[in-house]
Amino acid sequence: MKKLNQTGASHLVALVGVLVIAILAFGAYRVLNANKTPASSATTAATTAVPGKIQSKADVDQATKSLDSENVDGDVNPNQLNDDINSLL
């Protein structure tokens, strides 16, 4: 009886496995990037533009209007906030 040498078969199986995992990872990457929305679409159109560098009183006034137009803490529940802070202690 003649015995066949099969020492290289395990390397081939490992290579095919790595290739399958790479293809699945690439597909998942493409799906995740296709579902992301740009950060600019999340902002509202009613916001006032904020100057890049404040150099005058008009820039300060414009920045103040922009900050005042944002509803930063309007949806904060004080009781829930206190409970959350107390749970950290």
C-alpha positions in Angstrom: 0.0 0.0 0.0 1.2 3.5 -0.9 0.7 6.2 1.7 0.0 9.7 0.4 1.9 12.7 1.9 -0.8 15.2 3.2 1.4 17.5 5.3 0.5 20.6 3.3 -3.3 20.2 3.5 -3.6 21.9 6.9 -2.0 25.1 5.5 -4.4 25.2 2.6 -7.4 24.8 5.0 -6.0 27.6 7.2 -5.5 29.9 4.2 -9.1 29.3 3.0 -10.4 30.0 6.5 -8.5 33.3 6.7 -9.8 34.2 3.2 -13.4 33.6 4.3 -13.0 35.7 7.4 -11.4 38.5 5.4 -14.3 38.5 2.9 -16.9 38.6 5.8 -15.0 41.4 7.5 -14.9 43.5 4.3 -18.6 43.0 3.8 -19.4 44.0 7.3 -17.2 47.1 6.9 -19.1 48.1 3.8 -22.5 47.6 5.4 -21.6 49.7 8.5 -20.2 52.6 6.4 -23.2 52.5 4.1 -25.6 52.9 7.1 -23.8 55.9 8.7 -25.3 59.3 8.3 -23.0 62.3 7.9 -22.6 64.4 11.0 -23.7 67.6 9.2 -27.2 66.1 8.6 -27.8 65.7 12.3 -27.6 69.5 12.9 -30.6 71.7 12.5 -30.8 74.4 9.9 -32.0 77.0 12.4 -28.7 77.3 14.2 -26.7 80.5 14.0 -23.2 80.2 12.6 -20.4 80.5 15.1 -17.4 82.6 14.1 -14.1 80.6 13.9 -12.1 83.2 15.7 -13.5 85.9 18.0 -11.9 89.2 17.1 -14.7 91.8 17.8 -17.7 92.5 19.9 -19.9 91.5 16.9 -18.3 88.0 16.9 -19.0 87.7 20.7 -22.6 88.7 20.1 -22.9 86.2 17.3 -21.4 83.4 19.4 -23.8 84.4 22.3 -26.8 84.1 20.0 -25.7 80.8 18.7 -25.2 79.4 22.3 -28.6 80.8 23.4 -30.4 79.2 20.5 -29.3 75.7 21.5 -31.5 73.8 23.9 -28.7 72.2 25.9 -30.5 71.2 29.1 -34.1 71.5 28.2 -34.8 67.8 28.3 -32.8 67.0 31.5 -34.9 65.5 34.3 -33.5 66.8 37.5 -34.8 63.9 39.6 -33.3 61.4 37.2 -30.0 63.3 37.2 -29.8 63.3 41.0 -30.6 59.6 41.1 -27.8 58.9 38.6 -25.3 61.0 40.5 -26.2 59.4 43.8 -25.8 55.9 42.3 -22.2 56.8 41.4 -21.4 57.6 45.0 
